[in-house]
Amino acid sequence: MNEYEFPRLDKTTFSVASSFEEAEKQDKEYWLSRTPRERLQHMELLRRINYGANATARLQRVLEIAERT
């Protein structure tokens, strides 16, 4: 399996929070428990989900000349 393929859903990791604050706390604790590599891999997965085939496209360079007045 490619490291950036969409992962299978692990239903054992779900939890229910009673408030948004508690949910945010649980999210923060979860991500802080992951290694930096795992966090970066997940960010890359999210980027590829959002941008699809354009995820690896280079950014367009834009040059603008401003005159000082």
Helices and strands as residue ranges (DSSP letters): G 11-13, H 20-33, H 36-51, G 52-56
